[in-house]
Amino acid sequence: MGNLSVLSVGGGDITLKFDKSNPAEVIRAKRIIKDMLRRGYALLIEVKEGEFQRAVNFDENVGEYIIADYDPEEITEPVVKLKENDDEQEEEETAAIEPKARTRKANQKRIKMENANAVAVARSAGG
C-alpha cells in the first residue's frame, strides 16, 4: 500500500494512504498528487531506505511518479576563449583555457505510486 505524507505547519501533518484494490481511493489519490505538483509542492519519493529523490512529474494514467535521475558527467575537454588586450595601439589575442562546466544527464525513473512512500512539502513550508 502506498502512502503520501503531507507536511503542513498550519493544519498539522496529513497522511494519505490508498489501497490499489479500491479504485475510488486510487483515482482520488492520483488527482491529489497531480494537483499538488501543479501547485508547486515538492514531492519526495523514497527510492531506497532513507534516501529520497524529488518527483518532477506524475503520470496520472498509469499512476507513476517520474523522477529525474541525474548522472553527473564531467567533461575534461578544455574550452578555449580568445581575449583581446588593448595596449598602446597593439591588439593581442591570448588564449585562456578553462574547463567546461559539469553537465548533468537526466534519465527518467518511474516508481509506481502503490509501492512508494512519499513526502509532500508545500512551497511556503520553508518559512
C-alpha positions in Angstrom: 0.0 0.0 0.0 1.4 3.4 -1.0 1.2 6.5 1.2 1.8 10.2 0.9 2.7 12.2 4.0 1.9 15.9 3.6 3.9 18.2 5.9 1.7 21.1 6.9 2.6 23.7 9.5 -0.9 25.3 9.7 -3.2 22.3 9.6 -1.0 19.6 11.0 0.6 16.8 9.1 -1.7 14.6 7.0 -1.1 11.1 5.7 -2.9 9.9 2.6 -3.0 6.1 2.3 -4.5 4.4 -0.7 -5.1 0.8 -1.5 -4.8 -0.3 -5.1 -7.8 -2.7 -4.7 -10.1 0.3 -4.1 -10.5 2.2 -7.5 -12.1 5.2 -5.9 -9.2 5.8 -3.5 -6.7 5.4 -6.3 -8.5 7.9 -8.5 -8.7 10.4 -5.7 -5.0 10.0 -4.8 -4.0 10.5 -8.4 -5.9 13.7 -8.6 -4.5 15.0 -5.3 -0.9 14.2 -6.4 -1.3 15.8 -9.8 -2.8 18.9 -8.1 0.0 19.1 -5.6 2.6 19.1 -8.3 0.7 21.8 -10.2 0.6 24.0 -7.1 4.4 23.7 -6.6 4.6 21.1 -3.8 7.9 19.2 -3.6 7.1 15.5 -3.8 10.0 13.5 -2.3 9.8 9.8 -3.1 11.7 7.2 -1.1 13.9 5.3 -3.6 15.9 3.4 -1.0 15.7 3.1 2.7 16.2 6.6 4.0 17.0 8.0 0.5 14.6 10.4 -1.2 14.5 11.9 -4.7 12.2 14.6 -5.9 9.5 13.8 -8.4 9.4 16.1 -11.4 6.1 14.9 -12.7 3.4 12.3 -12.2 1.8 10.1 -14.9 -1.8 10.0 -13.8 -2.8 7.4 -16.5 -0.6 4.7 -15.0 -0.1 6.0 -11.5 3.7 6.5 -11.6 5.9 9.2 -10.1 8.5 10.4 -12.6 11.9 11.2 -11.1 14.8 12.8 -12.9 17.7 10.5 -12.1 20.7 12.6 -12.8 24.1 11.1 -13.6 26.9 13.7 -13.4 29.3 13.7 -16.3 32.5 15.6 -16.1 33.9 16.8 -19.4 37.6 17.1 -19.5 38.0 18.8 -22.8 39.0 22.5 -22.3 37.2 25.4 -23.7 39.4 28.0 -25.5 38.4 31.6 -25.1 40.1 34.3 -27.0 40.7 37.6 -25.2 41.6 40.9 -26.8 44.0 43.2 -24.9 44.2 46.9 -26.0 47.7 48.1 -25.1 49.0 51.2 -26.9 47.6 50.5 -30.3 48.5 46.9 -30.2 45.9 44.1 -30.1 47.0 40.7 -28.9 45.0 37.6 -28.8 45.7 35.4 -25.9 44.1 32.0 -25.3 42.8 31.2 -21.8 42.0 27.6 -21.2 39.0 27.0 -18.9 37.5 23.6 -18.2 33.9 23.1 -19.3 31.3 23.1 -16.6 29.9 19.8 -15.4 26.9 18.7 -17.3 24.1 16.6 -15.9 22.5 14.0 -18.0 18.9 13.2 -16.9 17.3 9.8 -17.2 13.7 9.3 -16.1 13.0 6.8 -13.4 9.4 5.7 -12.8 8.1 4.5 -9.4 4.6 3.1 -9.0 2.5 5.1 -6.5 1.2 2.0 -4.8 4.7 0.9 -4.0 6.1 4.3 -2.9 6.4 6.1 0.3 6.3 9.8 -0.5 6.5 13.1 1.4 5.0 16.3 0.1 6.2 19.7 1.2 4.4 22.9 0.2 6.3 25.9 -1.3 5.6 28.0 1.8 6.8 25.4 4.3 10.3 26.8 4.3 9.2 30.0 6.1 
